[in-house]
Amino acid sequence: MTNFLQGAIAMAAMAAALIFLRFHRRTRDRFFLYFVASFLLEAAGRALTVAWQWTEQGSTTVYILRIVSYGLILAAILDKNLPRRKRG
């Protein structure tokens, strides 16, 4: 049952990545690219967990992927909200 749920979460993350990719194509805003990368990493982490039978407690690779994924979301928010420097 756990593998089924991990697969469902991976599929949902892939769907979210595709939705954000569509938003990026419309707006050309890199904010959405950060989210695409984040959700792709999340999906990859979940898929690797199932494929290689890692336990949630024992795999550092899963945690590293999640930290990078959440870091990308934080970077997207900061990139969008911090004022831009003017060149001159």
MARVO-443271 format. One record per atom (N, C-alpha, C, O): residue in one letter; x, y, z; atom name. Coordinates in Angstrom, 2 decimals. Layout:
% residues N
<site 'A'; <X; Y; Z>; 'CA'>
...
This chain:
% residues 88
<site 'M'; <0.82; -1.20; 0.00>; 'N'>
<site 'M'; <0.00; 0.00; 0.00>; 'CA'>
<site 'M'; <0.86; 1.26; 0.00>; 'C'>
<site 'M'; <0.53; 2.25; -0.65>; 'O'>
<site 'T'; <1.97; 1.21; 0.73>; 'N'>
<site 'T'; <2.86; 2.37; 0.79>; 'CA'>
<site 'T'; <3.45; 2.66; -0.59>; 'C'>
<site 'T'; <3.54; 3.82; -0.98>; 'O'>
<site 'N'; <3.85; 1.62; -1.32>; 'N'>
<site 'N'; <4.39; 1.82; -2.66>; 'CA'>
<site 'N'; <3.35; 2.44; -3.59>; 'C'>
<site 'N'; <3.69; 3.29; -4.42>; 'O'>
<site 'F'; <2.10; 2.02; -3.45>; 'N'>
<site 'F'; <1.04; 2.60; -4.26>; 'CA'>
<site 'F'; <0.89; 4.09; -3.97>; 'C'>
<site 'F'; <0.76; 4.90; -4.90>; 'O'>
<site 'L'; <0.91; 4.46; -2.71>; 'N'>
<site 'L'; <0.77; 5.87; -2.34>; 'CA'>
<site 'L'; <1.98; 6.69; -2.80>; 'C'>
<site 'L'; <1.82; 7.83; -3.24>; 'O'>
<site 'Q'; <3.17; 6.12; -2.70>; 'N'>
<site 'Q'; <4.36; 6.82; -3.19>; 'CA'>
<site 'Q'; <4.26; 7.06; -4.69>; 'C'>
<site 'Q'; <4.61; 8.14; -5.18>; 'O'>
<site 'G'; <3.77; 6.08; -5.42>; 'N'>
<site 'G'; <3.57; 6.23; -6.86>; 'CA'>
<site 'G'; <2.53; 7.28; -7.19>; 'C'>
<site 'G'; <2.69; 8.05; -8.14>; 'O'>
<site 'A'; <1.46; 7.31; -6.41>; 'N'>
<site 'A'; <0.42; 8.31; -6.63>; 'CA'>
<site 'A'; <0.95; 9.72; -6.37>; 'C'>
<site 'A'; <0.62; 10.65; -7.11>; 'O'>
<site 'I'; <1.77; 9.87; -5.35>; 'N'>
<site 'I'; <2.36; 11.18; -5.06>; 'CA'>
<site 'I'; <3.33; 11.58; -6.17>; 'C'>
<site 'I'; <3.37; 12.74; -6.56>; 'O'>
<site 'A'; <4.09; 10.62; -6.67>; 'N'>
<site 'A'; <5.01; 10.90; -7.78>; 'CA'>
<site 'A'; <4.24; 11.33; -9.02>; 'C'>
<site 'A'; <4.64; 12.27; -9.71>; 'O'>
<site 'M'; <3.13; 10.66; -9.30>; 'N'>
<site 'M'; <2.32; 11.02; -10.45>; 'CA'>
<site 'M'; <1.71; 12.42; -10.28>; 'C'>
<site 'M'; <1.66; 13.20; -11.23>; 'O'>
<site 'A'; <1.25; 12.73; -9.08>; 'N'>
<site 'A'; <0.68; 14.05; -8.82>; 'CA'>
<site 'A'; <1.74; 15.14; -8.96>; 'C'>
<site 'A'; <1.46; 16.23; -9.47>; 'O'>
<site 'A'; <2.96; 14.85; -8.52>; 'N'>
<site 'A'; <4.04; 15.82; -8.66>; 'CA'>
<site 'A'; <4.39; 16.05; -10.12>; 'C'>
<site 'A'; <4.68; 17.18; -10.52>; 'O'>
<site 'M'; <4.37; 14.98; -10.92>; 'N'>
<site 'M'; <4.62; 15.13; -12.35>; 'CA'>
<site 'M'; <3.52; 15.96; -13.01>; 'C'>
<site 'M'; <3.80; 16.80; -13.87>; 'O'>
<site 'A'; <2.28; 15.73; -12.61>; 'N'>
<site 'A'; <1.17; 16.52; -13.16>; 'CA'>
<site 'A'; <1.32; 17.99; -12.79>; 'C'>
<site 'A'; <1.08; 18.87; -13.63>; 'O'>
<site 'A'; <1.71; 18.26; -11.55>; 'N'>
<site 'A'; <1.92; 19.65; -11.13>; 'CA'>
<site 'A'; <3.07; 20.29; -11.92>; 'C'>
<site 'A'; <2.98; 21.45; -12.30>; 'O'>
<site 'A'; <4.12; 19.53; -12.17>; 'N'>
<site 'A'; <5.24; 20.05; -12.96>; 'CA'>
<site 'A'; <4.79; 20.41; -14.37>; 'C'>
<site 'A'; <5.20; 21.44; -14.91>; 'O'>
<site 'L'; <3.95; 19.57; -14.97>; 'N'>
<site 'L'; <3.45; 19.87; -16.31>; 'CA'>
<site 'L'; <2.54; 21.10; -16.33>; 'C'>
<site 'L'; <2.56; 21.87; -17.28>; 'O'>
<site 'I'; <1.75; 21.27; -15.29>; 'N'>
<site 'I'; <0.89; 22.45; -15.20>; 'CA'>
<site 'I'; <1.74; 23.71; -15.08>; 'C'>
<site 'I'; <1.46; 24.72; -15.74>; 'O'>
<site 'F'; <2.77; 23.67; -14.24>; 'N'>
<site 'F'; <3.64; 24.84; -14.10>; 'CA'>
<site 'F'; <4.44; 25.09; -15.38>; 'C'>
<site 'F'; <4.75; 26.24; -15.69>; 'O'>
<site 'L'; <4.77; 24.04; -16.10>; 'N'>
<site 'L'; <5.45; 24.22; -17.38>; 'CA'>
<site 'L'; <4.55; 24.94; -18.38>; 'C'>
<site 'L'; <5.01; 25.79; -19.14>; 'O'>
<site 'R'; <3.29; 24.61; -18.36>; 'N'>
<site 'R'; <2.34; 25.31; -19.23>; 'CA'>
<site 'R'; <2.23; 26.79; -18.84>; 'C'>
<site 'R'; <2.17; 27.66; -19.72>; 'O'>
<site 'F'; <2.21; 27.08; -17.54>; 'N'>
<site 'F'; <2.19; 28.47; -17.09>; 'CA'>
<site 'F'; <3.45; 29.21; -17.54>; 'C'>
<site 'F'; <3.39; 30.38; -17.94>; 'O'>
<site 'H'; <4.58; 28.52; -17.48>; 'N'>
<site 'H'; <5.83; 29.16; -17.91>; 'CA'>
<site 'H'; <5.79; 29.48; -19.41>; 'C'>
<site 'H'; <6.25; 30.54; -19.83>; 'O'>
<site 'R'; <5.25; 28.58; -20.19>; 'N'>
<site 'R'; <5.17; 28.83; -21.64>; 'CA'>
<site 'R'; <4.30; 30.04; -21.95>; 'C'>
<site 'R'; <4.58; 30.78; -22.89>; 'O'>
<site 'R'; <3.26; 30.24; -21.17>; 'N'>
<site 'R'; <2.38; 31.39; -21.39>; 'CA'>
<site 'R'; <3.02; 32.70; -20.95>; 'C'>
<site 'R'; <2.92; 33.70; -21.65>; 'O'>
<site 'T'; <3.67; 32.70; -19.79>; 'N'>
<site 'T'; <4.14; 33.95; -19.20>; 'CA'>
<site 'T'; <5.63; 34.21; -19.37>; 'C'>
<site 'T'; <6.07; 35.35; -19.24>; 'O'>
<site 'R'; <6.41; 33.18; -19.66>; 'N'>
<site 'R'; <7.88; 33.27; -19.72>; 'CA'>
<site 'R'; <8.48; 33.79; -18.40>; 'C'>
<site 'R'; <9.53; 34.43; -18.40>; 'O'>
<site 'D'; <7.81; 33.50; -17.30>; 'N'>
<site 'D'; <8.29; 33.89; -15.98>; 'CA'>
<site 'D'; <9.09; 32.73; -15.39>; 'C'>
<site 'D'; <8.61; 31.60; -15.34>; 'O'>
<site 'R'; <10.32; 33.00; -14.95>; 'N'>
<site 'R'; <11.16; 31.91; -14.45>; 'CA'>
<site 'R'; <10.70; 31.39; -13.10>; 'C'>
<site 'R'; <11.15; 30.33; -12.66>; 'O'>
<site 'F'; <9.82; 32.12; -12.43>; 'N'>
<site 'F'; <9.20; 31.66; -11.19>; 'CA'>
<site 'F'; <8.62; 30.25; -11.39>; 'C'>
<site 'F'; <8.78; 29.38; -10.54>; 'O'>
<site 'F'; <7.94; 30.06; -12.52>; 'N'>
<site 'F'; <7.32; 28.77; -12.79>; 'CA'>
<site 'F'; <8.35; 27.70; -13.11>; 'C'>
<site 'F'; <8.11; 26.52; -12.85>; 'O'>
<site 'L'; <9.49; 28.07; -13.67>; 'N'>
<site 'L'; <10.55; 27.09; -13.93>; 'CA'>
<site 'L'; <11.11; 26.52; -12.64>; 'C'>
<site 'L'; <11.42; 25.33; -12.56>; 'O'>
<site 'Y'; <11.23; 27.37; -11.62>; 'N'>
<site 'Y'; <11.67; 26.89; -10.32>; 'CA'>
<site 'Y'; <10.70; 25.83; -9.79>; 'C'>
<site 'Y'; <11.12; 24.80; -9.26>; 'O'>
<site 'F'; <9.41; 26.09; -9.95>; 'N'>
<site 'F'; <8.42; 25.14; -9.48>; 'CA'>
<site 'F'; <8.43; 23.85; -10.30>; 'C'>
<site 'F'; <8.24; 22.77; -9.75>; 'O'>
<site 'V'; <8.65; 23.97; -11.61>; 'N'>
<site 'V'; <8.77; 22.77; -12.45>; 'CA'>
<site 'V'; <9.91; 21.90; -11.96>; 'C'>
<site 'V'; <9.75; 20.69; -11.77>; 'O'>
<site 'A'; <11.07; 22.51; -11.74>; 'N'>
<site 'A'; <12.23; 21.76; -11.27>; 'CA'>
<site 'A'; <11.97; 21.14; -9.89>; 'C'>
<site 'A'; <12.36; 20.00; -9.63>; 'O'>
<site 'S'; <11.32; 21.89; -9.03>; 'N'>
<site 'S'; <11.03; 21.39; -7.69>; 'CA'>
<site 'S'; <10.11; 20.17; -7.73>; 'C'>
<site 'S'; <10.38; 19.18; -7.05>; 'O'>
<site 'F'; <9.06; 20.25; -8.50>; 'N'>
<site 'F'; <8.13; 19.12; -8.56>; 'CA'>
<site 'F'; <8.73; 17.92; -9.29>; 'C'>
<site 'F'; <8.41; 16.78; -8.97>; 'O'>
<site 'L'; <9.59; 18.16; -10.27>; 'N'>
<site 'L'; <10.27; 17.04; -10.93>; 'CA'>
<site 'L'; <11.20; 16.32; -9.95>; 'C'>
<site 'L'; <11.27; 15.09; -9.95>; 'O'>
<site 'L'; <11.91; 17.08; -9.13>; 'N'>
<site 'L'; <12.77; 16.45; -8.12>; 'CA'>
<site 'L'; <11.94; 15.67; -7.10>; 'C'>
<site 'L'; <12.33; 14.58; -6.68>; 'O'>
<site 'E'; <10.81; 16.23; -6.72>; 'N'>
<site 'E'; <9.93; 15.53; -5.77>; 'CA'>
<site 'E'; <9.43; 14.22; -6.38>; 'C'>
<site 'E'; <9.41; 13.19; -5.71>; 'O'>
<site 'A'; <9.03; 14.26; -7.64>; 'N'>
<site 'A'; <8.56; 13.04; -8.30>; 'CA'>
<site 'A'; <9.68; 12.02; -8.42>; 'C'>
<site 'A'; <9.47; 10.83; -8.22>; 'O'>
<site 'A'; <10.88; 12.49; -8.76>; 'N'>
<site 'A'; <12.02; 11.58; -8.88>; 'CA'>
<site 'A'; <12.34; 10.93; -7.54>; 'C'>
<site 'A'; <12.63; 9.73; -7.48>; 'O'>
<site 'G'; <12.29; 11.70; -6.48>; 'N'>
<site 'G'; <12.56; 11.15; -5.14>; 'CA'>
<site 'G'; <11.56; 10.08; -4.75>; 'C'>
<site 'G'; <11.93; 9.04; -4.20>; 'O'>
<site 'R'; <10.29; 10.34; -5.04>; 'N'>
<site 'R'; <9.26; 9.35; -4.70>; 'CA'>
<site 'R'; <9.41; 8.09; -5.56>; 'C'>
<site 'R'; <9.27; 6.97; -5.06>; 'O'>
<site 'A'; <9.69; 8.28; -6.84>; 'N'>
<site 'A'; <9.85; 7.13; -7.73>; 'CA'>
<site 'A'; <11.07; 6.30; -7.34>; 'C'>
<site 'A'; <11.02; 5.07; -7.36>; 'O'>
<site 'L'; <12.16; 6.96; -6.99>; 'N'>
<site 'L'; <13.36; 6.23; -6.57>; 'CA'>
<site 'L'; <13.13; 5.47; -5.27>; 'C'>
<site 'L'; <13.67; 4.38; -5.08>; 'O'>
<site 'T'; <12.34; 6.05; -4.39>; 'N'>
<site 'T'; <12.02; 5.37; -3.13>; 'CA'>
<site 'T'; <11.35; 4.03; -3.40>; 'C'>
<site 'T'; <11.68; 3.03; -2.78>; 'O'>
<site 'V'; <10.41; 4.03; -4.33>; 'N'>
<site 'V'; <9.69; 2.79; -4.66>; 'CA'>
<site 'V'; <10.58; 1.85; -5.47>; 'C'>
<site 'V'; <10.63; 0.65; -5.20>; 'O'>
<site 'A'; <11.28; 2.38; -6.45>; 'N'>
<site 'A'; <12.06; 1.54; -7.35>; 'CA'>
<site 'A'; <13.20; 0.82; -6.63>; 'C'>
<site 'A'; <13.49; -0.34; -6.92>; 'O'>
<site 'W'; <13.82; 1.50; -5.72>; 'N'>
<site 'W'; <14.97; 0.90; -5.03>; 'CA'>
<site 'W'; <14.64; 0.43; -3.63>; 'C'>
<site 'W'; <15.54; 0.08; -2.86>; 'O'>
<site 'Q'; <13.35; 0.41; -3.29>; 'N'>
<site 'Q'; <12.87; -0.09; -2.00>; 'CA'>
<site 'Q'; <13.55; 0.58; -0.81>; 'C'>
<site 'Q'; <13.90; -0.09; 0.17>; 'O'>
<site 'W'; <13.74; 1.87; -0.91>; 'N'>
<site 'W'; <14.29; 2.61; 0.23>; 'CA'>
<site 'W'; <13.19; 2.81; 1.26>; 'C'>
<site 'W'; <12.02; 2.95; 0.93>; 'O'>
<site 'T'; <13.59; 2.82; 2.51>; 'N'>
<site 'T'; <12.64; 3.16; 3.54>; 'CA'>
<site 'T'; <12.70; 4.66; 3.76>; 'C'>
<site 'T'; <13.72; 5.30; 3.48>; 'O'>
<site 'E'; <11.65; 5.21; 4.26>; 'N'>
<site 'E'; <11.62; 6.65; 4.51>; 'CA'>
<site 'E'; <12.67; 7.06; 5.56>; 'C'>
<site 'E'; <13.21; 8.16; 5.49>; 'O'>
<site 'Q'; <12.95; 6.19; 6.49>; 'N'>
<site 'Q'; <13.88; 6.52; 7.56>; 'CA'>
<site 'Q'; <15.34; 6.41; 7.15>; 'C'>
<site 'Q'; <16.19; 7.12; 7.69>; 'O'>
<site 'G'; <15.63; 5.53; 6.19>; 'N'>
<site 'G'; <17.02; 5.17; 5.98>; 'CA'>
<site 'G'; <17.75; 5.78; 4.81>; 'C'>
<site 'G'; <18.93; 5.49; 4.64>; 'O'>
<site 'S'; <17.13; 6.60; 4.00>; 'N'>
<site 'S'; <17.81; 7.07; 2.81>; 'CA'>
<site 'S'; <18.11; 8.55; 2.86>; 'C'>
<site 'S'; <17.21; 9.39; 2.91>; 'O'>
<site 'T'; <19.38; 8.85; 2.86>; 'N'>
<site 'T'; <19.80; 10.25; 2.86>; 'CA'>
<site 'T'; <19.54; 10.90; 1.51>; 'C'>
<site 'T'; <19.29; 12.10; 1.43>; 'O'>
<site 'T'; <19.60; 10.11; 0.45>; 'N'>
<site 'T'; <19.39; 10.66; -0.89>; 'CA'>
<site 'T'; <17.99; 11.25; -1.02>; 'C'>
<site 'T'; <17.82; 12.30; -1.64>; 'O'>
<site 'V'; <17.01; 10.60; -0.45>; 'N'>
<site 'V'; <15.64; 11.11; -0.50>; 'CA'>
<site 'V'; <15.56; 12.44; 0.22>; 'C'>
<site 'V'; <14.92; 13.37; -0.26>; 'O'>
<site 'Y'; <16.19; 12.54; 1.36>; 'N'>
<site 'Y'; <16.15; 13.79; 2.11>; 'CA'>
<site 'Y'; <16.89; 14.91; 1.39>; 'C'>
<site 'Y'; <16.46; 16.06; 1.42>; 'O'>
<site 'I'; <17.99; 14.58; 0.75>; 'N'>
<site 'I'; <18.73; 15.59; -0.01>; 'CA'>
<site 'I'; <17.89; 16.09; -1.18>; 'C'>
<site 'I'; <17.84; 17.30; -1.43>; 'O'>
<site 'L'; <17.22; 15.18; -1.89>; 'N'>
<site 'L'; <16.34; 15.60; -2.98>; 'CA'>
<site 'L'; <15.22; 16.50; -2.48>; 'C'>
<site 'L'; <14.87; 17.48; -3.13>; 'O'>
<site 'R'; <14.66; 16.17; -1.35>; 'N'>
<site 'R'; <13.57; 16.99; -0.80>; 'CA'>
<site 'R'; <14.08; 18.36; -0.34>; 'C'>
<site 'R'; <13.39; 19.36; -0.54>; 'O'>
<site 'I'; <15.25; 18.41; 0.26>; 'N'>
<site 'I'; <15.80; 19.70; 0.69>; 'CA'>
<site 'I'; <16.06; 20.59; -0.53>; 'C'>
<site 'I'; <15.75; 21.78; -0.50>; 'O'>
<site 'V'; <16.63; 20.01; -1.58>; 'N'>
<site 'V'; <16.87; 20.78; -2.80>; 'CA'>
<site 'V'; <15.54; 21.23; -3.41>; 'C'>
<site 'V'; <15.41; 22.36; -3.86>; 'O'>
<site 'S'; <14.56; 20.34; -3.41>; 'N'>
<site 'S'; <13.25; 20.66; -3.96>; 'CA'>
<site 'S'; <12.61; 21.82; -3.20>; 'C'>
<site 'S'; <12.12; 22.77; -3.82>; 'O'>
<site 'Y'; <12.61; 21.75; -1.89>; 'N'>
<site 'Y'; <12.02; 22.83; -1.10>; 'CA'>
<site 'Y'; <12.86; 24.10; -1.19>; 'C'>
<site 'Y'; <12.32; 25.21; -1.12>; 'O'>
<site 'G'; <14.17; 23.95; -1.35>; 'N'>
<site 'G'; <15.04; 25.10; -1.54>; 'CA'>
<site 'G'; <14.73; 25.84; -2.84>; 'C'>
<site 'G'; <14.81; 27.07; -2.91>; 'O'>
<site 'L'; <14.37; 25.08; -3.89>; 'N'>
<site 'L'; <13.99; 25.71; -5.15>; 'CA'>
<site 'L'; <12.70; 26.51; -5.00>; 'C'>
<site 'L'; <12.57; 27.58; -5.60>; 'O'>
<site 'I'; <11.77; 26.02; -4.22>; 'N'>
<site 'I'; <10.54; 26.78; -3.98>; 'CA'>
<site 'I'; <10.86; 28.06; -3.22>; 'C'>
<site 'I'; <10.33; 29.13; -3.54>; 'O'>
<site 'L'; <11.71; 27.96; -2.23>; 'N'>
<site 'L'; <12.12; 29.15; -1.48>; 'CA'>
<site 'L'; <12.85; 30.14; -2.38>; 'C'>
<site 'L'; <12.62; 31.35; -2.30>; 'O'>
<site 'A'; <13.73; 29.63; -3.24>; 'N'>
<site 'A'; <14.45; 30.51; -4.17>; 'CA'>
<site 'A'; <13.49; 31.20; -5.13>; 'C'>
<site 'A'; <13.68; 32.37; -5.46>; 'O'>
<site 'A'; <12.46; 30.49; -5.58>; 'N'>
<site 'A'; <11.47; 31.09; -6.48>; 'CA'>
<site 'A'; <10.74; 32.23; -5.80>; 'C'>
<site 'A'; <10.52; 33.28; -6.40>; 'O'>
<site 'I'; <10.35; 32.01; -4.56>; 'N'>
<site 'I'; <9.63; 33.05; -3.82>; 'CA'>
<site 'I'; <10.53; 34.25; -3.59>; 'C'>
<site 'I'; <10.10; 35.39; -3.77>; 'O'>
<site 'L'; <11.77; 34.00; -3.19>; 'N'>
<site 'L'; <12.69; 35.12; -2.96>; 'CA'>
<site 'L'; <13.00; 35.85; -4.26>; 'C'>
<site 'L'; <13.05; 37.08; -4.27>; 'O'>
<site 'D'; <13.21; 35.12; -5.33>; 'N'>
<site 'D'; <13.51; 35.73; -6.62>; 'CA'>
<site 'D'; <12.36; 36.62; -7.09>; 'C'>
<site 'D'; <12.58; 37.67; -7.68>; 'O'>
<site 'K'; <11.15; 36.19; -6.84>; 'N'>
<site 'K'; <9.97; 36.95; -7.27>; 'CA'>
<site 'K'; <9.74; 38.19; -6.43>; 'C'>
<site 'K'; <9.26; 39.20; -6.93>; 'O'>
<site 'N'; <10.09; 38.12; -5.13>; 'N'>
<site 'N'; <9.72; 39.20; -4.22>; 'CA'>
<site 'N'; <10.82; 40.19; -3.90>; 'C'>
<site 'N'; <10.54; 41.31; -3.49>; 'O'>
<site 'L'; <12.08; 39.80; -4.08>; 'N'>
<site 'L'; <13.15; 40.73; -3.79>; 'CA'>
<site 'L'; <13.27; 41.74; -4.92>; 'C'>
<site 'L'; <13.10; 41.39; -6.09>; 'O'>
<site 'P'; <13.56; 43.01; -4.58>; 'N'>
<site 'P'; <13.65; 44.01; -5.64>; 'CA'>
<site 'P'; <14.86; 43.74; -6.56>; 'C'>
<site 'P'; <15.90; 43.26; -6.11>; 'O'>
<site 'R'; <14.68; 44.05; -7.80>; 'N'>
<site 'R'; <15.74; 43.85; -8.79>; 'CA'>
<site 'R'; <16.71; 45.03; -8.75>; 'C'>
<site 'R'; <16.32; 46.17; -8.52>; 'O'>
<site 'R'; <17.98; 44.73; -8.96>; 'N'>
<site 'R'; <18.97; 45.79; -9.08>; 'CA'>
<site 'R'; <18.85; 46.42; -10.45>; 'C'>
<site 'R'; <18.61; 45.74; -11.45>; 'O'>
<site 'K'; <19.01; 47.72; -10.49>; 'N'>
<site 'K'; <19.01; 48.40; -11.77>; 'CA'>
<site 'K'; <20.44; 48.54; -12.26>; 'C'>
<site 'K'; <21.33; 48.99; -11.53>; 'O'>
<site 'R'; <20.63; 48.14; -13.50>; 'N'>
<site 'R'; <21.96; 48.26; -14.07>; 'CA'>
<site 'R'; <22.17; 49.69; -14.55>; 'C'>
<site 'R'; <21.29; 50.31; -15.15>; 'O'>
<site 'G'; <23.35; 50.19; -14.27>; 'N'>
<site 'G'; <23.54; 51.55; -14.77>; 'CA'>
<site 'G'; <24.78; 52.14; -14.37>; 'C'>
<site 'G'; <25.06; 53.28; -14.72>; 'O'>
